[in-house]
Amino acid sequence: MASRPGILTDWPWKPLGSFKYLVLAPFAFHSTYCMFVKDKSERDISTFLIVPFLLWRMLHNQIWITLSRYRTAKGNARIVDKGIEFDQVDRERDWDDQIIFNGFLYYLAAYTLNGASHLPMWRTDGVIMVFLLHAGPVEFLYYWLHRALHHHFLYSRYHSHHHSSVVTEPITSVIHPFAEHIAYFMLFAIPKLTAVFTKTASVGAMLGYVTYIDFMNNMGHCNFELLPHSLFSFFPPLKFLLYTPSFHSLHHTQFRTNYSLFMPLYDYIYNTTDKSSDDLHIKALSRREEIPEVVHITHLTKPESIYHLRLGFAYLASNPFATKWYLWLMWPVTAWSMTLTWVYGRTFIVERNQLDKLNLQTWAIPKYSVQYLMQWQNVAINKMIEEAILEADKKGTKVVSLGLMNQGEELNIYGGLYVSRHPKLKVKIVDGSSLVVALVLNTIPKGTTQVLLRGKLNKVAYAIAFKLCQQGIKVATMHEDDYVKLKKSFNSSEANLVVALNFTQTVWLVGEGLTEEEEMKAPKGTLFIPYSQFPPKKYRKDCSYHYTPSMVAPNSVENLHSCEDWLPRRVMSAWRIAGIVHSLEAWNEHECGYTMHNIDMVWNATLQHGFQPLNLPNHTVIT
């Protein structure tokens, strides 16, 4: 929002929320009806193609978003080092408004202007005219419009909204108040309307011109340099005709320079070119891929989780994972991506963060949760994890933490398999078990005298049960075989470990394997505290469910603008935090296999570094 919002700031369809696309529905239905029902002489393919064209624009923009986020996470050729935060993602979530607006005006023109409908697919003279008019009047007028928007009156009411994003993403290019978009459309309509009125318009000219605008806009705001310096050395006048991402980035950091649209010619003519433009271009191109001190290895969960990745849909990624009905409409893309990752997938970088001077990265194994349950997939999964660890070791990474299902007894002995295979590993492998135990213990309400432990018994569950029994808290199991396994692991008689004869415990520590039938046995007001990576299904409205082991990240963690799976904003899983703390403390040993750090030491170190325990979700109530 601008600092002093002016009139026509909000889009007219803002009250419609997610139903804003209904604005185009009558036109889309009518053009489709005319195309497939009316006589051949009445069919208008150019008007019918407006919806596919709008969908192409959305896909084009999304490709740039994904590419930009991937490249800026890797670090090579990145221009601005600062990160973005959730407020920018929220501010830029409605980047599709301008596409709806353009679609509405395209339909309006097609139905009202003579020569704007029944267009041929191609006319060379019209294409040449459109691009000549852009290079001439449009570029010149935009330069002066842009300078006018930086006058304090217009800047405070309109253009400051766009400049709220100092670190740009491709979609930043179209984040403007409604009034600004009216001015931009009028400007970019000059070539298109001229072609219409001179009867030289074509589908190719319209589609090509708008795609060119989208491409250049996205490129200029992508925050990584991709145009080689040799291009300008080979043909020096090109610097007057083609801007670079670093050239426009300076406009967002310096504000009073580099006003041009796509051709810097007028900045050179009117002496508004930033003097550091060439230097920044060279500097960005020479920037190498970053070496992270800590790498967290995660994986895909459900098929639709690809859209919730930071590289996917920005707004979905900025909120806790939740199934959305409209993602079912994208099942062909989902199925294609699953097939691709299943056959050709390799580990890829998802996110980069900064904690003081510590570089953090998150890498994803292109495997879904269901594949981790298939024993025949274990070899392929382990190979991917092993290759990722060896790659991190080669880069000089200090710590690799294993998240979600990337560590388990059956899969890789809680990560110990890789240490036994590569005893000379310099990178330290952390499974996070000690912090998970500490977090669960400190989540149990004070004054609790007994808990029920139910779920798959693993390294964490054994440690939790042992610590609670040592503290004098009774640990009840639901099944006799769990009791036998726990008692055997204690290597001593433990009176505080019992088999539950009834289910009066109001604190349940739950892991994988908890069934609906078992959950329904809990008394009203029970607090379910997960110790596993995945949350239990919530069958009880009269009970409370805590988050999976996680903590609130300190404010010093930068570039944190996506949610980790189902966790709230600025919250990290204990498995991810454990690797960070391990590096900050410079601990020189692995925490994997059947070994575990001192729980109190890990807990205190985590708190000292600014990570804070997470309160119960707001929508649950303990009765």
LOMITOR-931129 format. One record per residue (C-alpha): x, y, z. Coordinates in steps of 0.25 Angstrom, whole numbers, padded with zeros to 4 digits, always signed. Each point is the difference from the previous one (the first is absolute). Layout:
<midos>
XYZ ...
</midos>
This chain:
<midos>
+0000+0000+0000 +0005+0014-0003 +0004+0009+0011 -0012+0009-0002 -0010-0008-0009 -0007+0008-0011 -0013-0002-0007 -0001-0013-0009 +0010-0007+0009 -0008-0013+0001 -0004-0009-0011 -0015+0001-0003 -0002-0015+0003 +0007+0000+0013 -0013-0004+0007 -0001-0012-0008 +0013-0007+0006 +0003-0013-0007 -0012+0001-0009 +0005+0012-0007 +0002-0008-0013 -0015+0000-0001 +0002+0014-0006 +0004-0007-0013 -0009-0011+0000 -0012+0006-0008 +0010+0004-0011 +0007-0014+0000 -0013-0007-0001 -0005+0008-0011 +0013-0001-0009 +0000-0015+0002 -0014-0001-0004 +0002+0008-0012 +0012-0008-0004 -0006-0014+0001 -0015+0002-0002 -0002+0012-0010 +0002-0001-0015 +0014-0001-0005 -0001+0014-0006 -0003+0006+0014 +0011-0007+0008 +0010+0009+0006 +0013-0008+0003 +0008+0013+0005 -0011+0003+0010 -0001-0015+0004 +0015+0000+0002 +0000+0011+0011 -0002-0010+0012 +0012-0009-0005 +0008+0012-0002 -0003+0004+0014 +0004-0014+0005 +0013+0001-0008 +0003+0013+0007 -0002-0006+0014 +0009-0012-0004 +0010+0009-0005 +0001+0008+0012 +0000-0012+0009 +0012-0006-0008 +0008+0013+0003 -0004-0001+0015 +0005-0014+0001 +0013+0003-0007 +0003+0013+0008 -0003-0007+0013 +0009-0012-0004 +0011+0009-0005 +0000+0010+0012 +0000-0012+0009 +0013-0006-0006 +0007+0014+0000 +0007+0001-0013 -0002+0013-0007 -0009+0005+0011 -0001+0015+0000 -0006+0004+0013 +0004-0008+0012 -0011+0004+0009 -0012-0010+0002 -0015+0002-0001 -0010-0002+0011 -0014-0004+0002 -0006+0014-0002 +0006+0001-0014 -0006-0013-0004 -0014+0004+0006 +0001+0014-0007 +0004-0007-0014 -0010-0012+0001 -0010+0007-0009 +0009+0001-0012 -0011-0006-0009 -0009+0012+0002 +0007+0007-0012 -0002-0012-0009 -0015+0000+0004 -0001+0015-0003 +0007-0002-0014 -0009-0012-0003 -0012+0009+0003 +0005+0011-0009 +0003-0010-0011 -0014-0005+0000 -0006+0014+0000 +0009+0004-0012 -0004-0013-0007 -0015+0003+0002 +0000+0015-0003 +0011+0004-0009 +0000-0002-0015 +0012-0008-0004 +0003-0006+0014 -0007-0013-0003 +0001-0011-0010 +0015+0003-0001 +0009-0008-0009 +0011-0009+0006 +0011+0009-0006 +0003+0013-0007 +0015+0003-0002 -0003+0015-0002 -0008+0001+0013 +0011-0007+0008 +0010+0010-0005 -0009+0011+0003 -0003-0004+0014 +0015-0002+0004 +0004+0013-0007 -0010+0008+0008 +0004-0007+0013 +0015+0004-0003 -0004+0014-0003 -0012+0007+0007 -0003-0011+0011 +0015+0000+0005 +0000+0015+0000 -0013+0003+0007 +0003-0011+0010 +0013+0007+0004 -0008+0013+0003 -0012-0007+0007 +0010-0008+0009 +0007+0013+0004 -0013+0007+0003 -0004-0012+0008 +0013+0003+0009 -0005+0014+0003 -0004+0000+0015 -0015+0002-0003 -0002-0012-0009 +0011-0008+0007 -0006+0000+0013 -0014-0003-0005 +0003-0011-0010 +0014-0003-0005 +0006-0002+0014 -0008-0013+0001 +0009-0006-0011 +0012+0005+0006 -0003-0007+0014 +0007-0012-0006 +0015+0004+0000 +0004-0014-0003 -0008-0003-0012 -0006-0013-0006 -0006-0002-0014 -0014+0003+0005 +0004+0013+0006 +0000+0006-0014 -0016+0000+0000 -0002+0004+0015 -0006+0014-0002 -0013+0006+0004 -0012-0001-0009 +0001+0015-0005 +0015-0003-0004 -0005-0012-0008 -0010+0009-0007 +0011+0009-0004 +0009-0011-0005 -0011-0007-0008 -0003+0013-0007 +0015+0001-0003 +0002-0014-0005 -0013+0001-0008 +0006+0010-0010 +0007-0010-0009 -0012-0010+0001 -0011+0010-0002 +0008+0006-0012 +0001-0014-0006 -0015-0002+0002 -0004+0014-0006 +0009-0002-0012 -0005-0014-0002 +0014-0007+0001 -0003-0007+0014 +0002-0015+0001 +0000-0010+0011 +0015-0002-0001 +0003+0015+0002 -0009+0001+0012 +0005-0012+0006 +0014+0002-0003 +0000+0015+0005 -0006-0003+0013 +0009-0013+0002 +0012+0010-0003 -0005+0009+0011 -0002-0011+0010 +0014-0006-0003 +0007+0013+0001 -0007+0004+0013 +0003-0013+0006 +0014+0000-0004 +0002+0014+0006 -0005-0004+0013 +0006-0014+0002 +0012+0004+0009 +0010-0009-0008 +0008+0005-0012 -0001-0009-0012 +0005+0009-0012 +0015-0002-0002 +0009+0012+0000 +0006-0005-0013 -0013+0003-0007 +0001+0015+0002 +0015+0000-0002 -0002-0007-0014 -0011+0011-0004 +0002+0012+0010 -0013+0008-0005 -0008-0012+0006 +0001+0007+0013 -0009+0011-0005 -0010-0010-0005 -0001-0011+0010 +0000+0001+0016 +0005-0011+0009 -0005-0005+0013 +0011+0007+0008 -0003+0013-0008 -0014+0000+0005 +0004-0005+0014 +0007+0013+0002 -0013+0007-0002 -0006-0007+0012 +0012+0002+0009 +0003+0014-0004 -0014+0005-0004 +0005+0012-0008 +0007-0006-0012 -0002-0010-0011 -0015+0004-0003 -0001-0006-0014 -0009-0011-0004 +0008-0010-0008 +0009+0009-0008 +0010+0008+0009 +0001+0010-0012 -0008+0011+0007 +0008-0001+0013 +0013+0002-0007 -0006+0012-0008 -0006+0007+0013 +0012-0004+0009 -0008-0009+0009 +0009-0012-0002 +0005-0006+0013 +0016+0001-0001 +0001-0013+0006 -0008-0008-0010 +0011-0006-0008 +0008-0004+0013 -0012-0006+0006 -0003-0008-0012 +0015-0006+0000 +0000-0002+0015 -0014-0008-0001 +0005-0009-0011 +0013-0003+0007 -0007-0004+0013 +0002-0015+0002 -0010-0010+0007 -0001+0001+0015 +0006-0010+0009 -0009-0003+0011 +0005-0003+0014 -0013-0008+0003 -0008-0008-0009 -0014-0006+0004 -0005-0012-0009 -0015-0001-0001 -0009-0007-0010 -0013+0002-0007 -0012-0005+0008 -0013-0001-0008 -0001+0001-0015 -0006+0014+0001 +0012+0005+0009 +0007+0004-0012 -0009+0012-0001 +0003+0003+0015 +0015+0001-0002 +0007+0013+0000 +0003-0003-0015 -0015-0002-0002 -0011+0009+0002 +0005+0012+0009 -0013+0002+0008 -0002-0014+0003 +0014-0002+0004 -0001+0012+0010 -0012-0008+0007 +0000-0013+0008 -0003-0012-0009 -0014-0002-0003 -0008-0008-0011 -0006+0010-0009 -0012-0005-0009 +0005+0008-0012 +0013-0007-0001 -0008-0013-0004 -0002+0008-0013 +0015-0001-0003 +0000-0015+0001 +0007-0001-0013 +0012+0009+0004 +0000-0008+0014 +0000-0013-0007 +0011+0004-0010 +0009+0006+0011 -0002-0013+0008 +0005-0008-0012 +0011+0009-0003 +0006-0001+0015 -0003-0015+0001 +0009-0002-0013 +0010+0011-0001 -0001+0007+0013 +0013+0005+0007 +0001+0009+0013 -0002+0014-0002 +0001+0013+0008 -0013+0006+0006 +0004+0011+0009 +0011+0008+0005 +0000+0008+0014 +0010+0008+0007 +0002+0000+0016 +0010+0011+0003 +0012-0005-0009 -0004-0014-0001 -0005-0005-0014 -0011-0010+0001 -0007-0008-0012 -0011-0010-0001 +0001-0011-0010 -0011-0009-0004 +0001-0014-0004 -0010-0002-0012 -0008-0012+0007 -0013+0001+0006 -0004-0006+0014 -0007-0012-0006 +0013-0004-0007 +0007+0000+0014 -0011-0011+0004 +0004-0009-0012 +0012-0009+0005 +0005-0002-0015 +0002+0015-0001 +0010+0001+0012 +0012-0003-0009 -0003+0012-0009 -0004+0009+0011 +0013-0003+0008 +0008+0002-0013 -0006+0014-0001 +0002+0004+0014 +0014-0005+0000 +0004+0007-0013 -0006+0013+0006 +0009-0002+0013 +0012-0002-0008 -0003+0012-0009 -0001+0008+0013 +0013-0006+0005 +0007+0004-0013 -0005+0014+0001 +0005+0002+0014 -0013+0000+0007 +0001-0002+0015 -0013-0007+0004 -0011-0008-0007 -0013-0002+0007 -0010-0010-0004 -0015+0003+0000 -0013-0007-0001 +0002-0014-0005 +0014+0001-0004 +0005-0006+0013 -0006-0013+0006 +0005-0013+0005 -0005-0008-0011 +0005+0009-0011 +0014+0004+0004 +0001-0002+0015 -0003+0014+0004 +0010+0005-0010 +0011-0008+0006 +0001-0009-0013 +0007+0012-0007 +0011+0002+0011 +0003-0015+0000 +0001+0000-0015 +0009+0013+0000 +0008+0001+0013 +0008+0011-0006 -0012+0010-0001 +0003+0014+0004 -0014+0004+0000 -0008-0003+0013 -0013-0008-0002 -0011+0004+0010 -0013-0007+0002 -0005+0010+0010 -0005-0011+0010 +0006+0007+0012 -0007+0013-0003 -0013-0007-0003 +0000-0007+0013 +0003+0013+0008 -0011+0007-0007 -0010-0011+0003 +0004+0000+0014 -0001+0015+0002 -0014+0000-0007 -0006-0009+0010 -0008+0009+0010 +0006+0002+0013 -0006-0008+0011 -0003-0012-0009 +0001-0013+0008 -0003-0010-0011 +0000-0001-0015 -0004-0010-0011 +0010-0004-0010 -0006-0005-0013 +0007-0001-0014 +0011-0007-0007 +0012-0002+0009 +0012+0007-0005 +0013+0006+0006 -0008+0012+0004 -0011-0007+0007 +0010-0009+0008 +0007+0012+0005 -0012+0008+0004 -0006-0012+0008 +0013-0002+0007 +0002+0015+0004 -0015+0001+0005 +0002-0013+0008 +0012+0006+0006 -0007+0013+0004 -0011-0008+0007 -0011+0001-0010 -0008-0012-0003 +0001-0005-0015 -0011-0009-0004 -0001-0007-0013 -0012-0005-0007 +0005-0013-0005 +0008-0011+0008 +0010-0002-0011 +0004+0015+0001 +0002-0002+0015 +0009-0012-0002 +0009+0008-0010 +0001+0012+0008 +0003-0008+0013 +0011-0008-0007 +0006+0013-0005 +0001+0005+0014 +0010-0011+0004 -0006+0002+0014 -0013-0002+0008 -0009+0013-0002 -0012+0001+0009 -0005+0013-0008 -0002-0008-0013 -0014-0007+0000 -0010-0006-0009 -0012+0009+0000 -0012-0007+0005 -0009+0012-0003 +0002+0013-0007 -0001+0011+0010 +0013+0007-0004 -0003+0013-0006 +0014+0002-0006 +0003-0010-0012 +0013+0000-0007 -0003-0005-0014 +0008-0005-0011 -0002-0007-0013 -0011-0011+0000 -0010+0006+0009 -0014-0004-0005 -0013+0007+0001 -0005-0011+0009 +0011+0002+0010 -0002+0015-0001 -0014-0001+0003 +0003-0006+0014 +0007+0012+0005 -0008+0008+0010 -0006+0013-0003 +0011+0011+0001 +0011-0009-0004 +0013+0007-0005 +0006-0007-0011 +0015+0003-0002 +0007-0006-0012 +0014-0005+0001 +0000-0004-0015 +0003+0008-0012 -0015-0001-0005 -0012+0005+0008 -0011-0009+0004 -0013+0001-0007 -0010+0008+0009 -0012-0008+0002 -0004+0006+0014 -0005+0014+0000 -0001+0000+0016 +0015-0002+0001 +0013+0008-0003 +0011-0003-0010 +0014+0005+0001 +0008+0003-0012 +0011-0010-0004 +0013+0003+0007 +0004+0014-0004 +0004+0013+0005 -0002+0015-0004 +0013+0005-0008 +0007+0013+0006 -0002+0013-0008 +0014-0001-0004 -0003-0011-0010 -0002+0007-0014 -0007-0004-0013 -0010-0008+0008 -0012+0001-0009 -0006-0014-0002 -0006-0009+0010 +0007-0014+0004 -0011-0010-0004 -0012+0002+0009 +0007+0009+0010 -0004+0015+0003 +0008+0011-0006 +0015+0002+0006 -0001-0013+0006 +0011-0011-0002 -0001-0015+0003 +0009-0005+0011 +0008-0008-0010 +0003+0012-0008 +0004+0008+0012 +0009-0011+0005 +0009+0001-0011 +0001+0016+0001 +0003-0001+0015 +0010-0011-0003 +0008+0009-0009 -0001+0012+0009 +0005-0008+0012 +0011-0006-0009 -0002-0013+0006 +0010-0010-0007 -0008-0013+0000 -0012-0006-0007 -0013-0002+0006 -0006-0011-0008 -0001-0015+0001 -0003-0005+0015 +0008+0012+0006 -0007+0012+0006 +0006+0013+0006 -0003+0005+0014 -0014+0004+0000 +0001+0011+0010 +0013+0006-0007 -0007+0000-0014 -0013+0007+0006 +0008+0011+0007 +0008+0002-0012 -0012+0001-0009 -0007+0011+0010 +0013+0008+0000 +0000+0001-0015 -0014+0006+0000 -0009-0011-0003 -0012+0000+0008 -0011-0011+0003 -0013+0000-0007 -0013+0003+0007 -0012-0009-0003 -0008+0003-0013 -0010+0012+0002 -0012-0008-0005 +0002-0011+0011 -0005+0000+0014 +0004-0008+0012 -0012-0003+0008 
</midos>
